[in-house]
Amino acid sequence: MPGRVRQIPLKNPDRPYLAIGLEGSANKFGAGVIRHREDGSTVVLSNIRHTYITPPGEGFQPRDTALHHREWALKIINECLVKANVSMHDVDCICFTKGPGMGAPLQSVALVARTLSLLFDKPLIGVNHCVGHIEMGREVTGAQNPVVLYVSGGNTQVIAYSRQCYRIFGETLDIAVGNCLDRFARVIDLSNDPAPGYNIEQEAKKGKRLLTLPYATKGMDVSFSGILTAVEAYTFDKRFRADGQPRNPDDQDIITPADLCFSLQETIYAMLVEITERAMAHIGSKEILIVGGVGCNERLQEMMSIMAKEREGKVFAMDESFCIDNGIMIAQAGLLSFRMGFETPLSKSTTTQR
Amino acid sequence: MASASLNLISGATLISQGAEAKVYKARLTSEPSDPAVLLKHRFRKGYRHPTLDGSLTRARVAGEARALLKCLRAGVNVPGLRMVDAVEGVLGIEWIDGQSVRKLLPGGAGEDEDGASEDDPEDADSLNEYDIPVDILMQLIGQEIAKMHLADVIHGDLTTSNMMLRHPSSFKSRHPTLSTELVLIDFGLSFHSSLIEDKAVDLYVLERAFSSTHPDSEPLFASVLTAYEQRMGKDWTAIGRRLDDVRLRGRKRSMVG
């Protein structure tokens, strides 16, 4: 049984609406064009993304990421319009990410959005990044009133809709789950291509040994920084073999990078599933929607669906094209607010890191 | 094969399934006059690695029992302890007849939930039935939390759902004017600490629970704090100051932008 079905104040559009969304709050620049049709259905016309990939052992710096976005913005936007077979003159509004995210990349994308808005005389819509993820997730999966687990490199939150607002029920107290994974990938020199978290997931499949790590849930909140320190400490353990191979046939009591990836994933995903379950029990909802980059992780999805089954609930998860930051989600959330009569005047088209 | 505690559960009635445990009402013996107990079974979580699941369950059951004992010794109103089986994850505590504070306050009865329409006769309880004005109730909450904090027990999950009022019909009050008593329940996330920080965070958790479940409840929580302050005495100054700090924390509590 789904939770209470949300009353939707938005009527079907009187004509087709078209929006372009620009996203660049972290190391991905994305652009997408979406159409809302008169019958209330939604079509994704194009969804293009380019990721700034750093060498193994390095993260992305705000300044370099902003440079990347500036370099790619126009190419990606062009490509996205061509693929959608529309012109900038056709769109009803230009949606951009207002925040939260990294300052420099956000600003460079907002600048592009402002320029386009002035050039083509189109209204601007500033979109909250988290709401973008949630709205796209609801659109793609058809979830009615889910408990949302938003897990990515910069955010870890359990969100639910209550009294006309998305409210945060639980969140990380220090670093985000994706940040924890990314930084550990750097410690053991995993590649950042296509994503550090993806490589940890592949590595974890080879791990067998569950090592003890701190388990830090506090009510509906979680904390990851101590776990990161603890798992890093294992790489200095004398049993640790960086190449994953025993030194000789007697060398059995060893810790491999795969074991560490496995233990890290098992522990932190168990924590995430637990806080999601707590939020579900608290709210009385039976639906779970996983959004954000870490949401592509199949082990997390699997654990979540086991939990949902135990509670007779249902999990909605998406593939990487909508989970990972993308322009289309910004277009979707922006167009919804535009149709509700919301606009961001040029003077308010600032960005916010929080 | 099946252990004694699991046998006990198989003969019990399931009351509800919370986030991490199933709650049953049962009798420890077949004697009909035997008072009921509440069994809290932290069942195996399929999604968790078995090793991790086992150690977490053991630690949590033992921790909960320890916290309850500590509270009982310090005279905090909590359910009495009846049995502990840490390996199976079963905890037996006193059955409390009454209603959770959440359901007795405006907004908590289920406006956020889908259960609003299905009026259980039990859910129809109101504050009148307990013969207690709201501000006295808030005072009781503040006092009980203060007693618990003075015993250095941190609840870890203070919400209005984790507080109960004993039903006057099954409770003999020693208090001259009150016919009920406030009981703190669910010590599943509790721990021992004398740190100001932990006590302040405990209060902050309750403050957020109030504002998210009960609309316009700022004055209610304020009177909880006043009662807490009186009971804590000189310890309050530091905790109160820390509470102000804690409120400024949280990363993106308000989703604006």
Contacts between the chains, C-beta under 8 A, distances in Angstrom:
chain1	res1	chain2	res2	distance
A	1	B	114	7.5
A	3	B	113	8.0
A	3	B	114	6.0
A	4	B	113	7.4
A	4	B	114	4.6
A	98	B	257	5.0
A	99	B	257	4.5
A	100	B	252	6.0
A	100	B	257	6.8
A	126	B	257	7.4
A	128	B	255	6.2
A	128	B	256	7.8
A	128	B	257	5.6
A	130	B	252	7.9
A	130	B	255	6.3
A	131	B	255	7.3
A	155	B	252	7.5
A	157	B	252	7.3
A	162	B	112	5.5
A	162	B	212	7.3
A	163	B	112	7.7
A	163	B	215	7.3
A	165	B	255	7.6
A	166	B	255	5.9
A	167	B	212	6.6
A	167	B	255	7.8
A	168	B	252	6.8
A	168	B	253	6.1
A	168	B	255	6.5
A	169	B	212	7.4
A	171	B	250	7.2
A	171	B	251	5.9
A	171	B	252	6.9
A	171	B	253	7.9
A	172	B	251	7.0
A	173	B	249	8.0
A	173	B	251	7.7
A	210	B	49	5.4
A	210	B	51	5.2
A	210	B	52	6.5
A	212	B	55	8.0
A	215	B	52	7.3
A	215	B	56	6.3
A	218	B	156	7.0
A	218	B	189	7.4
A	218	B	201	8.0
A	219	B	156	6.4
A	219	B	157	5.2
A	219	B	189	6.2
A	219	B	205	5.8
A	266	B	48	7.7
A	266	B	49	4.7
A	266	B	52	6.3
A	267	B	52	6.7
A	270	B	45	7.9
A	270	B	47	6.8
A	270	B	48	4.7
A	270	B	49	7.2
A	270	B	52	6.2
A	273	B	47	5.3
A	273	B	48	7.8
A	274	B	19	7.5
A	274	B	20	7.1
A	277	B	19	5.1
A	277	B	20	7.1
A	278	B	19	4.1
A	278	B	20	7.5
A	280	B	19	7.4
A	281	B	17	7.6
A	281	B	18	5.4
A	281	B	19	3.9
A	282	B	19	7.4
A	282	B	159	8.0
A	282	B	161	7.9
A	283	B	112	6.5
A	283	B	113	7.1
A	284	B	112	7.5
A	284	B	113	4.1
A	284	B	114	6.3
A	284	B	115	6.7
A	302	B	47	7.8
A	303	B	47	3.9
A	303	B	48	7.7
A	304	B	47	7.3
A	306	B	46	4.5
A	306	B	47	4.1
A	307	B	45	7.3
A	307	B	46	7.6
A	307	B	47	4.8
A	309	B	46	7.8
A	310	B	45	7.4
A	310	B	46	6.3
A	310	B	47	7.9
A	311	B	17	7.1
A	352	B	256	7.9
A	352	B	257	4.4
A	354	B	251	7.6
A	354	B	252	5.6
A	354	B	257	7.1
